[in-house]
Structure formats: structure tokens, C-alpha cells
Amino acid sequence: MPKHEFSVDMTCEGCAEAVSRVLNKLGGVDFNIDLPNKKVCIESEHSMDTLLATLNKTGKAVSYIGPK
């Protein structure tokens, strides 16, 4: 499965939980949240656009870093 890395403006554990919540709701994803570096690595068959739109639901600033 393709892996995508995103930068997400997370400042606390609550932010990381919000990211987990939206990704778990989407389904079909394996992800790793790196809170200190504000990165989320997602392994999924979903398109990058779908993943980006999902992460944007958290209300945090999100940008696509690239494939991992």
C-alpha cells in the first residue's frame, strides 16, 4: 500500500487524538502520528486528496510532504 507523509499543525495530545478520530472514521488506513515533529504518516489505498481532505476536517493546518 502507498504511504503518504503529511505535516499537521498539532500542539498537544488532543490534536493527535483529533487526527486519529478522523482517520479511524475514514477507515482503510494505517497511520503513525509523530507529535513532536508534527507529522502524520499514512499507509492507505485512499488517494492523497482524500487523505488531505480528511485531515483538514481537524481544523489544523495540513500540508502534504510527499510519498514515504
Residue, then its C-alpha position, 0 to 999 in steps of 0.5 A: m500500500p502507498k504511504h503518504e507523509f503529511s505535516v499537521d499543525m498539532t500542539c498537544e495530545g488532543c490534536a493527535e487524538a483529533v487526527s486519529r478520530v478522523l482517520n479511524k472514521l475514514g477507515g482503510v488506513d494505517f497511520n503513525i502520528d509523530l507529535p513532536n515533529k508534527k507529522v502524520c504518516i499514512e499507509s492507505e489505498h485512499s488517494m492523497d486528496t482524500l487523505l488531505a481532505t480528511l485531515n483538514k476536517t481537524g481544523k489544523a493546518v495540513s500540508y502534504i510532504g510527499p510519498k514515504 
